Amino acid sequence: MLRVCRAVAGVDDADDAWSETFLAALRAYPDLPEDANVGAWLVTIAHRKSIDLIRRRQRRAVPVAAVPERPSPTGVPGSAERDVWDLVRALPAKQRQTVAYHYLAGLPYAEIADIIGGTAEAARRAAADGIKALRRDQGLGRDQGLGRTEENDE
């Protein structure tokens, strides 16, 4: 297992991955089936713990002397560009609700219909009309920015 940890995580992090491997194995051992291949099971745990360690280290913040300035993706505050949230607030209530419930909360249209009343088809239409209005007001085409594709709608 130590060789697997060294191969995946590197020599410096192998000991940590190896320790985590055996801690996880000790916790899971009581549930291991009697006919299981223990060696393969331990190698799999070692491989996964090594990958977890690499991912954890990559997510750490790196200290820098000065944080670089980055332009806002929404434009300069107070500029002529309208904020998308202002546009969402300006939508009619049913469109605003269906856009929020479907595109932000990820609810299917049937559940949205149960919440706001009406049918799933009516909720789908209200969401489509809301996204169309947002695209129009932002000057975006169908393939830009707002909304999801048909295959992701359900």
C-alpha positions as CSV (number, residue, x, y, z in Angstrom):
1,M,0.0,0.0,0.0
2,L,2.9,2.4,0.7
3,R,4.2,1.9,-2.8
4,V,0.7,2.8,-4.2
5,C,0.6,5.9,-2.0
6,R,4.1,6.9,-3.2
7,A,3.2,6.3,-6.8
8,V,0.0,8.4,-6.6
9,A,0.6,11.0,-4.0
10,G,4.4,11.3,-4.2
11,V,7.1,10.5,-1.7
12,D,6.4,13.5,0.5
13,D,2.7,12.8,1.0
14,A,2.8,9.0,0.9
15,D,3.0,8.6,4.7
16,D,-0.1,10.7,5.3
17,A,-2.0,8.8,2.6
18,W,-0.8,5.5,4.0
19,S,-2.0,6.4,7.5
20,E,-5.4,7.5,6.3
21,T,-5.6,4.2,4.3
22,F,-5.3,2.1,7.4
23,L,-7.6,4.3,9.5
24,A,-10.3,4.0,6.8
25,A,-9.7,0.2,6.4
26,L,-10.0,-0.3,10.2
27,R,-13.3,1.5,10.2
28,A,-14.7,-0.4,7.2
29,Y,-13.3,-3.9,8.0
30,P,-16.3,-5.1,10.0
31,D,-18.5,-4.6,6.9
32,L,-16.2,-6.4,4.5
33,P,-17.6,-9.6,3.0
34,E,-15.8,-12.8,4.0
35,D,-15.0,-13.7,0.4
36,A,-13.5,-10.2,-0.4
37,N,-10.0,-9.9,-1.8
38,V,-8.4,-8.0,1.1
39,G,-5.3,-7.0,-0.8
40,A,-7.2,-5.5,-3.7
41,W,-9.5,-3.8,-1.2
42,L,-6.6,-2.2,0.6
43,V,-4.9,-1.1,-2.6
44,T,-8.2,0.5,-3.7
45,I,-8.5,2.4,-0.4
46,A,-4.8,3.5,-0.7
47,H,-5.3,4.8,-4.2
48,R,-8.5,6.7,-3.2
49,K,-6.9,8.2,-0.1
50,S,-3.9,9.3,-2.1
51,I,-6.1,11.1,-4.6
52,D,-8.1,12.7,-1.8
53,L,-4.9,14.0,-0.3
54,I,-3.8,15.5,-3.6
55,R,-7.1,17.2,-4.1
56,R,-7.1,18.5,-0.5
57,R,-3.7,20.0,-1.0
58,Q,-4.6,21.6,-4.3
59,R,-7.6,23.4,-2.8
60,R,-5.5,25.1,-0.2
61,A,-5.0,28.9,-0.5
62,V,-1.6,30.0,-1.6
63,P,-0.4,33.1,0.3
64,V,0.6,36.0,-1.9
65,A,2.1,39.4,-1.1
66,A,-0.7,41.3,-2.8
67,V,-4.0,40.2,-4.1
68,P,-4.3,41.1,-7.8
69,E,-7.1,43.4,-8.9
70,R,-9.7,41.8,-11.1
71,P,-12.4,43.5,-13.1
72,S,-16.0,42.7,-12.1
73,P,-17.7,40.3,-14.5
74,T,-20.9,42.3,-14.2
75,G,-19.3,45.6,-15.3
76,V,-18.6,48.8,-13.4
77,P,-21.1,49.7,-10.7
78,G,-23.4,52.5,-11.7
79,S,-22.7,52.0,-15.4
80,A,-25.4,51.8,-18.1
81,E,-25.2,48.0,-18.0
82,R,-28.3,46.7,-16.1
83,D,-27.7,44.1,-13.4
84,V,-29.3,40.7,-14.2
85,W,-31.0,40.6,-10.8
86,D,-32.8,43.9,-11.5
87,L,-34.0,42.3,-14.7
88,V,-35.2,39.2,-12.9
89,R,-37.1,41.4,-10.4
90,A,-38.8,43.1,-13.2
91,L,-40.2,39.9,-14.6
92,P,-43.9,39.2,-14.0
93,A,-44.4,37.2,-10.7
94,K,-45.1,33.8,-12.3
95,Q,-42.1,34.1,-14.7
96,R,-39.8,35.3,-11.9
97,Q,-40.9,32.4,-9.6
98,T,-40.6,29.7,-12.3
99,V,-37.2,31.0,-13.4
100,A,-35.9,31.0,-9.8
101,Y,-37.4,27.6,-8.9
102,H,-36.2,25.9,-12.0
103,Y,-32.9,27.5,-12.9
104,L,-31.7,28.5,-9.5
105,A,-33.2,25.8,-7.2
106,G,-33.2,23.0,-9.8
107,L,-36.8,22.0,-9.3
108,P,-38.6,20.1,-12.1
109,Y,-41.6,21.8,-13.6
110,A,-44.1,19.4,-12.0
111,E,-43.0,20.5,-8.5
112,I,-43.0,24.1,-9.6
113,A,-46.6,23.7,-10.7
114,D,-47.5,22.2,-7.3
115,I,-46.0,25.2,-5.6
116,I,-47.3,28.1,-7.7
117,G,-50.4,26.4,-9.1
118,G,-51.2,25.4,-12.6
119,T,-49.7,22.7,-14.8
120,A,-46.2,21.6,-15.5
121,E,-46.6,22.8,-19.1
122,A,-47.7,26.2,-17.9
123,A,-44.7,26.4,-15.6
124,R,-42.4,25.4,-18.5
125,R,-43.9,28.1,-20.7
126,A,-43.5,30.8,-17.9
127,A,-39.9,29.8,-17.4
128,A,-39.2,29.9,-21.1
129,D,-40.9,33.3,-21.5
130,G,-38.9,34.6,-18.5
131,I,-35.6,33.4,-19.9
132,K,-36.5,34.8,-23.3
133,A,-37.2,38.2,-21.7
134,L,-34.0,38.2,-19.8
135,R,-32.0,37.3,-22.9
136,R,-33.7,40.1,-24.8
137,D,-33.1,42.7,-22.1
138,Q,-29.5,41.7,-21.7
139,G,-29.0,41.5,-25.5
140,L,-27.9,37.9,-25.4
141,G,-28.5,35.3,-28.1
142,R,-30.0,31.8,-27.3
143,D,-26.6,30.2,-26.9
144,Q,-25.2,32.9,-24.6
145,G,-25.4,33.1,-20.8
146,L,-28.9,32.7,-19.5
147,G,-30.8,29.5,-19.2
148,R,-30.1,25.8,-19.9
149,T,-30.4,23.6,-22.9
150,E,-33.5,21.5,-23.5
151,E,-31.7,18.3,-22.6
152,N,-31.1,19.7,-19.0
153,D,-34.6,20.9,-18.5
154,E,-36.0,17.9,-16.7
